[in-house]
């Protein structure tokens, strides 16, 4: 076979191989559990946040605060640090927590530090550009009573094609004035992953 025929044959084989690999997409329910890699995913975030909120809301600190102060405690989400071996988008997790807590109707939330910066800038601009009767006052923010902070950590054990990933999520509710910790929660998840050998 001549060199030019060989090159043409190789080119055709490459084209056939490339066109034969199609990407298939299938829409699934957002509550369906799909664990492709074994790493932290949306299901883990939702399960952990729901369980943490159930525990947090069942403890006596909320009733004690409400009985003493005659109103719901005001919370703010601080930093949930990713100390794991993976890239975890912690903001998705903290938004799950915030949503569950607000929807429980037992607490109130104020904007976090990033959100506050944008809101403060808008209020400043209103003082110059908005009609006086529609301007929002400066220095009229609601201060938080408690801050929720925490971390996500992993321990990975691997041998060959087998792997165990242990996740531990720790959260603490801390009184902003006194630094008193009124609640500590912990949730653990353990995943066993076995990678199969691919045969071509």
Secondary structure, 3 states (H helix, E strand, C coil): CCHHHHHHHHHHHHHHHHHHCCCCCCCCCCCCCCCCCCCCCHHHHHHHHHHHHHHHHHCCHHHHHHHHHCCCCEEEEEEEEEECCCCCCHHHHHHHHHHHHHHCCCCEECCCHHHHHHHHHHHHHHHHHCCHHHCCCCCCCCCCCEEEEEEEEEEEEEECCEEEEEEEEEEEEEECCCCCEEEEEEEEEEEEEECCCCCC
